[in-house]
């Protein structure tokens, strides 16, 4: 039987993770006698961790880079989001089976629901970057009712591979198309690390943006990236990426500890204070 008091986040490296702070805050807030531990697990040791989980040593956990695709392959069953995205970030036991879910799309949408009113009325989105996160963002956009996504990446072939997962609703483009696609977008989303502390800024021309267009960045260190600053200066409503991190943690906590936690300003302030002067994710 699983020990309902023990959960984890596994990655390599993992010391930078704010997940223990987030879950630890909720455990204290709700008076739950439980733990949430960061585990540094090299790729070759991840399968052994899933064996531990199946044996009941843990009630579940989160997985992050570089284990999301491996977890997708190792679980007994996946939820609909994980199937659509092709990656798993949340694990739990259900009827003796190891189940994998993906809460990144949920976290993205919940953040915008909380901080970017009206975003769901959009039809066309411009998504910058074709890394793993972009799959979750595109899934969230279609779940929210968007009808088309222009996916821009420096390597077009990588964008084309992701577009193939979603059919003709996604058009893969090279980076040179980004500026002219801004004018067609109801929502512009940066999923690249450009603009993150220590990285060069993302250069995008918002001159053609619609008056009611919106922009969001999944980078949250710093909270206001150069991308978001330029979007705001052009008159777009903007939303930073911290809430995605906070909201994606909710479904796992609810499954493991039996309590649906709240993402509020107090939690946000706790994490912002912890981030001060740091570059972690």
C-alpha positions in Angstrom: 0.0 0.0 0.0 1.3 3.5 -0.9 2.6 5.8 1.8 0.2 8.6 1.4 2.5 11.1 3.1 5.4 10.9 0.7 5.7 12.5 -2.8 8.7 13.7 -4.9 9.9 15.7 -7.8 12.6 13.9 -9.9 14.9 15.5 -12.3 18.6 15.9 -13.2 19.6 18.4 -12.1 17.0 19.2 -9.5 18.4 21.6 -6.9 16.9 24.6 -8.7 13.3 23.3 -8.5 10.8 25.4 -6.6 8.3 22.5 -6.5 9.3 21.5 -2.9 8.7 25.1 -1.8 5.3 25.2 -3.4 4.1 21.8 -2.1 5.7 22.4 1.2 3.8 25.7 1.6 0.5 23.9 0.9 1.3 21.0 3.3 1.9 23.5 6.1 -1.2 25.6 5.1 -3.5 22.6 5.2 -1.9 21.0 8.3 -1.0 17.8 6.3 1.6 15.5 7.9 3.3 14.8 4.6 6.5 15.4 2.6 7.5 16.4 -0.9 11.2 15.7 -1.7 13.4 16.7 -4.5 15.3 13.7 -6.0 18.3 14.1 -8.2 17.9 11.1 -10.5 20.2 10.5 -13.5 18.6 9.1 -16.6 19.9 5.6 -16.0 18.3 5.5 -12.5 14.8 6.7 -13.4 13.4 3.2 -14.1 14.4 2.1 -10.6 12.5 5.0 -9.2 9.3 3.9 -10.9 9.8 0.4 -9.4 10.0 2.1 -6.0 6.8 4.0 -6.7 5.0 0.8 -7.8 6.1 -0.9 -4.5 4.3 1.8 -2.5 7.3 3.7 -1.1 5.8 6.8 -2.7 2.2 7.8 -3.3 3.4 9.7 -6.5 5.5 12.4 -7.8 6.4 14.9 -10.4 9.0 14.4 -13.1 10.9 17.1 -15.0 13.8 17.4 -17.4 15.1 14.9 -18.6 12.5 12.3 -17.6 9.2 13.4 -19.1 9.4 11.3 -22.2 10.8 8.3 -20.4 8.0 8.5 -17.9 5.6 8.5 -20.8 7.0 5.2 -21.9 7.2 3.5 -18.5 3.7 4.1 -17.1 0.8 1.6 -17.3 -1.7 4.2 -18.3 -1.8 7.9 -19.3 -4.4 10.6 -19.1 -5.7 12.4 -22.2 -3.3 15.4 -21.8 -0.2 13.2 -21.6 -1.3 11.2 -24.6 -1.9 14.4 -26.6 1.4 16.0 -25.5 3.6 13.0 -25.6 5.1 13.6 -22.2 4.4 12.9 -18.5 5.1 15.2 -15.6 2.9 13.7 -12.8 2.8 10.2 -11.5 0.3 8.4 -9.2 -1.0 5.0 -8.3 -4.5 4.0 -9.2 -6.0 0.5 -8.7 -2.5 -0.9 -8.6 -1.4 0.8 -11.8 1.2 3.5 -12.3 -0.6 6.3 -14.1 1.1 9.2 -15.9 -0.5 12.6 -16.4 0.6 16.0 -17.8 -0.5 19.1 -16.0 1.6 21.6 -18.0 -1.3 22.5 -20.3 -3.6 22.8 -17.3 -1.1 25.1 -15.6 -0.7 27.3 -18.6 -4.5 27.7 -19.1 -5.2 28.2 -15.4 -2.6 31.0 -15.2 -4.1 32.8 -18.1 -7.6 32.3 -16.6 -6.4 34.0 -13.4 -4.3 36.8 -14.9 -5.3 37.4 -18.5 -9.0 37.8 -18.7 -10.5 37.2 -22.2 -7.8 35.1 -23.6 -10.1 32.2 -24.4 -11.9 34.3 -27.0 -8.9 34.1 -29.3 -8.8 32.1 -32.5 -5.3 32.3 -33.8 -2.1 32.0 -31.7 1.6 32.6 -32.5 3.7 30.2 -30.5 7.5 30.9 -30.5 9.7 27.9 -30.0 9.3 24.2 -30.7 10.7 22.6 -27.5 8.9 20.2 -25.2 6.9 23.0 -23.6 5.3 24.1 -26.9 3.4 20.8 -27.2 1.7 21.4 -23.9 0.9 25.0 -24.8 -0.6 24.0 -28.2 -2.7 21.4 -26.5 -3.9 24.0 -24.0 -4.8 26.4 -26.8 -6.9 24.0 -28.7 -8.6 22.8 -25.5 -9.4 26.5 -24.9 -11.1 26.8 -28.3 -8.4 28.3 -30.5 -8.7 27.1 -34.1 -5.2 27.7 -35.5 -1.6 28.0 -34.2 1.4 29.3 -36.1 4.5 27.6 -34.7 7.7 29.4 -35.3 11.2 27.9 -34.6 14.7 28.5 -35.8 14.8 24.8 -37.0 11.7 24.4 -39.1 12.0 20.6 -39.1 11.5 20.5 -35.4 8.4 22.7 -35.6 7.1 20.4 -38.4 7.5 17.3 -36.1 5.4 19.0 -33.5 2.8 20.3 -36.0 2.4 16.7 -37.3 1.0 15.7 -33.8 -1.8 18.2 -34.2 -2.7 18.0 -37.9 -3.5 20.9 -40.1 -4.5 23.2 -37.2 -0.8 23.9 -36.7 1.4 25.5 -39.4 5.2 25.3 -38.9 7.2 28.3 -39.8 10.8 29.5 -39.8 11.9 32.3 -37.4 12.0 34.8 -40.2 8.2 34.6 -40.4 7.6 35.6 -36.8 7.4 39.4 -37.2 4.8 39.3 -40.0 2.7 36.7 -38.1 2.3 38.9 -35.1 -0.5 40.9 -36.9 -2.6 37.7 -37.3 -2.3 36.6 -33.7 -4.9 37.0 -30.9 -2.3 35.6 -28.5 1.5 35.4 -28.7 3.3 32.9 -26.6 7.0 32.6 -25.9 8.1 29.0 -25.1 11.8 29.6 -25.7 14.4 30.3 -23.0 15.2 33.6 -24.7 14.8 36.4 -22.2 15.5 34.2 -19.2 18.1 35.5 -16.9 21.5 34.8 -18.5 20.0 34.4 -22.0 19.8 36.9 -24.8 16.4 38.7 -25.2 13.8 37.6 -27.7 13.6 40.2 -30.5 10.1 40.4 -31.9 8.4 43.3 -33.6 5.0 44.0 -32.2 4.3 47.0 -34.5 1.6 45.1 -36.4 -0.1 43.6 -33.4 -3.9 44.0 -33.0 -5.1 46.5 -30.5 -6.7 43.6 -28.5 -3.9 41.1 -28.8 -2.3 39.5 -25.8 1.1 38.0 -25.0 2.5 35.6 -22.4 5.8 34.1 -21.6 6.5 30.8 -19.9 9.8 32.2 -18.7 9.4 33.7 -15.1 13.0 34.7 -14.2 12.8 37.6 -14.6 9.0 38.0 -14.1 8.9 40.8 -16.8 11.0 39.5 -19.7 12.2 41.8 -22.5 9.5 40.0 -24.6 6.7 41.0 -22.2 8.1 44.5 -21.8 8.1 45.1 -25.5 4.6 43.6 -25.8 3.2 45.9 -23.1 4.9 48.9 -24.6 3.0 48.1 -27.8 -0.3 48.0 -26.0 -0.8 44.3 -25.5 -2.2 42.8 -22.4 0.5 40.6 -20.9 0.9 37.8 -18.3 4.1 36.4 -16.9 4.9 32.7 -16.6 5.1 32.2 -12.9 1.5 31.2 -12.6 2.0 28.3 -14.9 4.5 26.8 -12.5 2.2 27.3 -9.6 -1.0 26.0 -11.2 0.6 22.9 -12.8 1.3 21.7 -9.2 -2.3 21.7 -8.1 -3.6 18.5 -9.7 -0.7 16.4 -8.3 -1.1 17.7 -4.8 -4.8 17.0 -4.9 -4.2 13.4 -6.0 -1.5 12.7 -3.5 -2.7 14.5 -0.4 -6.5 14.6 -0.9 -6.9 18.4 -0.8 -7.2 20.9 -3.6 -4.8 23.8 -2.9 -5.2 27.4 -3.9 -2.8 29.4 -6.0 -3.1 32.9 -4.4 -1.0 36.0 -4.0 0.5 34.7 -0.8 2.0 31.7 -2.5 3.1 33.8 -5.5 4.9 36.2 -3.1 6.6 33.3 -1.3 8.0 32.0 -4.6 9.0 35.4 -5.9 10.9 36.1 -2.6 12.7 32.8 -3.1 13.6 33.6 -6.7 15.1 37.0 -5.8 18.6 37.0 -7.3 18.4 33.5 -8.6 17.9 31.9 -12.0 16.2 28.6 -11.2 13.0 27.2 -12.6 
